């Protein structure tokens, strides 16, 4: 079964079934309170929502789309 978030984004296949954008692989740099985190995507850092995932740790690789972590790789 493929899981989707509220926007229809799939953690499997690496793309969003709603908008067809590809998800990005990111490295988790910092976990903040309130379900947000700082991640690195290449040389860029982004603040994203990680509230859909449990058991995350700094250094984890995540699949992200639209500012939301969809899966831990």
NORQUIKA-V145325 format. One record per residue. N is the residue number from 0. RES is the residue in one letter. PHI is phi as a letter, one per 30 degrees, with the letter a starting at -180 (NA if undefined). PSI is psi as a letter, one per 20 degrees, with the letter a starting at -180 (none if undefined). NEAR is the number of other ideal C-beta (glycine too) atoms within 8 Angstrom. Layout:
BEGIN
n=N res=RES phi=PHI psi=PSI near=NEAR
n=N res=RES phi=PHI psi=PSI near=NEAR
END
This chain:
BEGIN
n=0 res=X phi=NA psi=p near=2
n=1 res=X phi=c psi=p near=7
n=2 res=X phi=c psi=q near=7
n=3 res=X phi=b psi=q near=9
n=4 res=X phi=d psi=a near=9
n=5 res=X phi=d psi=h near=3
n=6 res=X phi=d psi=i near=9
n=7 res=X phi=i psi=j near=9
n=8 res=X phi=d psi=p near=14
n=9 res=X phi=c psi=p near=12
n=10 res=X phi=d psi=i near=10
n=11 res=X phi=c psi=q near=7
n=12 res=X phi=i psi=i near=5
n=13 res=X phi=i psi=k near=6
n=14 res=X phi=b psi=r near=9
n=15 res=X phi=c psi=p near=14
n=16 res=X phi=d psi=i near=8
n=17 res=X phi=d psi=g near=7
n=18 res=X phi=c psi=i near=4
n=19 res=X phi=i psi=j near=6
n=20 res=X phi=d psi=q near=8
n=21 res=X phi=d psi=q near=7
n=22 res=X phi=d psi=q near=13
n=23 res=X phi=c psi=q near=8
n=24 res=X phi=d psi=p near=9
n=25 res=X phi=b psi=q near=14
n=26 res=X phi=c psi=p near=9
n=27 res=X phi=d psi=o near=16
n=28 res=X phi=c psi=h near=9
n=29 res=X phi=a psi=p near=7
n=30 res=X phi=c psi=p near=8
n=31 res=X phi=c psi=r near=8
n=32 res=X phi=d psi=q near=4
n=33 res=X phi=i psi=j near=4
n=34 res=X phi=i psi=k near=6
n=35 res=X phi=c psi=r near=10
n=36 res=X phi=a psi=r near=13
n=37 res=X phi=c psi=p near=12
n=38 res=X phi=b psi=q near=15
n=39 res=X phi=c psi=p near=11
n=40 res=X phi=b psi=n near=10
n=41 res=X phi=i psi=c near=4
n=42 res=X phi=d psi=i near=3
n=43 res=X phi=c psi=q near=6
n=44 res=X phi=c psi=q near=8
n=45 res=X phi=b psi=q near=11
n=46 res=X phi=c psi=p near=9
n=47 res=X phi=b psi=r near=14
n=48 res=X phi=d psi=p near=9
n=49 res=X phi=c psi=j near=13
n=50 res=X phi=d psi=i near=5
n=51 res=X phi=d psi=i near=8
n=52 res=X phi=c psi=q near=10
n=53 res=X phi=c psi=q near=3
n=54 res=X phi=i psi=k near=5
n=55 res=X phi=d psi=q near=12
n=56 res=X phi=b psi=q near=7
n=57 res=X phi=e psi=p near=7
n=58 res=X phi=j psi=i near=5
n=59 res=X phi=d psi=q near=10
n=60 res=X phi=c psi=p near=8
n=61 res=X phi=b psi=q near=18
n=62 res=X phi=c psi=p near=14
n=63 res=X phi=b psi=q near=16
n=64 res=X phi=a psi=p near=12
n=65 res=X phi=i psi=k near=8
n=66 res=X phi=i psi=j near=8
n=67 res=X phi=b psi=p near=12
n=68 res=X phi=d psi=p near=16
n=69 res=X phi=c psi=h near=13
n=70 res=X phi=a psi=q near=9
n=71 res=X phi=c psi=p near=10
n=72 res=X phi=c psi=none near=7
END
